[in-house]
Amino acid sequence: MTHAKGLVPSLILAVWLAFSGWNPAAAETTTLKLATYDPKTAVTVSAIPQFIKLVAEKSKGKLKVDWIGGPEVTPGNKQPAAVQKGVLDMSVAWAYVLHVKAFQAVHLSLLTPAEERKSGLYDFLVAEFAKNGFRYLGRTSTATPYVLVSTKKAEKPEDMNGLGFRTSGIYEPIIERAGGRKVRVASPEVYSALQRGLIDVRPAPMATVVDGKLYEVLKYWVGPGFFKAQNTVLAMNLKKFNSLPADLRKVLVDAMAETEKGLVELKTKEFDAAWQVAKKNGMVRVDWPKDVTESFFNDVMQKSWERVQKNLGKELIDKMRPMMRP
């Protein structure tokens, strides 16, 4: 009789749990909110699904990354601040340059992500990001150079003298070396600015050219590519990261390292595919002589290093630069 009475509360609890939808496994899952500076459909964030998958697999369901959206959730330039405040747990963005001083130079790296881990740059960035409340996890793009796409054929650098370039901070050394005019144009207005002749040259990754159908107005790819390391990375709120058990922190770090290993192949294929689309739509590659290309590239890189050194100081640049080249 006593045994039967003891079963009643247990049965009632079991029935209640079944109808409430409570799941013991789900209750043990930690979910992290992720946003990206570009929409989910953009090729620029194409590595993120792999990272999310690896986190789920490596944690055996204990950790989940919920990709809640792109700039429609929080504008890309404000996402790092949202991560800092804990509104977002993590973000893929370029705007960490607004918060982490040393990050202003990372687009100048000549190494792959795997090489950066060996050179010490990865650990250096982890420490620099931590000073500002972030846990740096790793790169989300590489092997995707900014190329010079133009409305006018330029068979040598001098042919770009006086042309209007769509400008932003990292483009300025390119424009100065080419003798172009700096013209500020918001991204949504680039197409119409090209149509109206307000600008003639748009430095951009090839995927951006294709996504915006800029090949309809930009007919030439001229000169070398620059900044193939890119400056978009995944970082997390440091307090949130440190609050996780050690095994789950390791899952995030390992999942990002594995994602980085496939980046060069993934992004190279995407660049080549985008170029094929642009070429089919009438864009032409204008190659410069090898010595001219190398000279132009080296001049732009030197001007770029001089520019970041003005902002960061010689001591910091002297520390970073050896970790960013072969």
CORMO-V385945 format. One record per backbone hydrogen bond with DSSP energy under -1.0 kcal/mol. CO is the residue of the C=O (numbers start at 1). NH is the residue of the N-H. Records with the same first field share a line. If there is no record, write none. Layout:
CO->NH  NH
This chain:
1->5
2->6
3->7
7->11
8->12
9->13
10->14
11->15
12->16
13->17
14->18
15->19
16->20
17->22
23->27
26->29
30->64
32->66
33->89  90
34->68
35->92
39->42
42->45
43->46
45->48
47->51
48->52
49->53
50->54
51->55
52->56
53->57
54->58
55->59
56->61
59->62
62->30
64->32
66->34  68
69->36
70->73  74
75->78
78->82
79->83
80->84
81->85
82->87  88
89->237
90->35
91->235
92->37
93->233
94->97
95->98
96->99  100
100->103
101->104
102->105
103->106
105->108
106->109
112->116
113->117
114->118
115->119
116->122
120->124
121->125
122->126
123->127
124->128
125->129
126->130
127->131
129->132  134
130->133
133->238
135->236
138->234
146->226
147->204
148->222
149->202
150->219  220
156->159
157->160
158->161
160->163
163->181
164->200  201
165->183
171->175
172->176
173->177
174->178
175->179  180
179->162
181->165
183->167
186->189
187->190
189->193
190->194
191->195
192->196
193->198  199
200->151
201->166
202->149
204->147
205->209
206->210
207->211
208->212
209->214
210->213
213->216
214->217  218
219->284
220->150
221->286
226->146
227->230
228->144
232->140
233->93
234->137  138
235->91
236->135
237->241
238->242
239->243
241->244
245->249
246->250
247->251
248->252
249->253
250->254
251->255
252->256
253->257
254->258
255->259
256->260
257->261
260->263
262->266
263->267
264->268
265->269
266->270
267->271
268->272
269->273
270->274
271->275
272->276
273->277
274->278
275->279
276->280
277->281
278->283
279->282
284->221
289->293
290->294
291->295
292->296
293->297
294->298
295->299
296->300
297->301
298->302
299->303
300->304
301->305
302->306
303->307
304->308
305->309
306->310
308->312
309->313
313->317
314->318
315->319
316->320
317->321
320->323
321->324
324->110
